[in-house]
Amino acid sequence: MSIVQTILIFALIPGVIYGIVALLTLRSKFAATPRYRPGQPWEYPPIWWSANPEGVGTHRQVNPGEASGTAVGGARGSW
């Protein structure tokens, strides 16, 4: 086995395999749209995010002083 064959088998072929895997993992990074970073101007219309899009707009109006049903909790923590 010559030195050229040894380099081809033990260095070049694994290097090509690592290169292909690296390109496949970075493919989505190069193809994706740029992300918003804090401090950049926001160029999109405002939206209200909801985890339940079907439930948007179906909330019940609660008057001050009215009991809110079974809701409990608040902005406190008990450690």
CYANA upper distance limits for C-alpha pairs under 8 A (distance plus 0.5 A):
  1 MET  CA      5 GLN  CA      6.83
  1 MET  CA      6 THR  CA      7.34
  2 SER  CA      6 THR  CA      6.83
  3 ILE  CA      7 ILE  CA      6.63
  4 VAL  CA      8 LEU  CA      6.57
  5 GLN  CA      9 ILE  CA      6.60
  6 THR  CA     10 PHE  CA      6.43
  6 THR  CA     11 ALA  CA      8.36
  7 ILE  CA     11 ALA  CA      5.69
  7 ILE  CA     12 LEU  CA      6.95
  8 LEU  CA     12 LEU  CA      5.36
  8 LEU  CA     13 ILE  CA      6.69
  9 ILE  CA     13 ILE  CA      6.23
  9 ILE  CA     14 PRO  CA      8.19
 10 PHE  CA     14 PRO  CA      7.16
 11 ALA  CA     15 GLY  CA      6.52
 12 LEU  CA     16 VAL  CA      6.67
 13 ILE  CA     17 ILE  CA      6.83
 14 PRO  CA     18 TYR  CA      6.64
 15 GLY  CA     19 GLY  CA      6.57
 16 VAL  CA     20 ILE  CA      6.69
 17 ILE  CA     21 VAL  CA      6.80
 18 TYR  CA     22 ALA  CA      6.57
 19 GLY  CA     23 LEU  CA      6.68
 20 ILE  CA     24 LEU  CA      6.70
 21 VAL  CA     25 THR  CA      6.78
 22 ALA  CA     26 LEU  CA      6.71
 23 LEU  CA     27 ARG  CA      6.36
 24 LEU  CA     28 SER  CA      8.50
 26 LEU  CA     30 PHE  CA      7.09
 27 ARG  CA     31 ALA  CA      6.72
 28 SER  CA     32 ALA  CA      6.24
 36 TYR  CA     40 GLN  CA      7.42
 36 TYR  CA     42 TRP  CA      8.41
 50 SER  CA     56 VAL  CA      7.58
 52 ASN  CA     56 VAL  CA      7.44
 55 GLY  CA     59 HIS  CA      7.99
 62 VAL  CA     66 GLU  CA      7.17
 62 VAL  CA     68 SER  CA      7.49
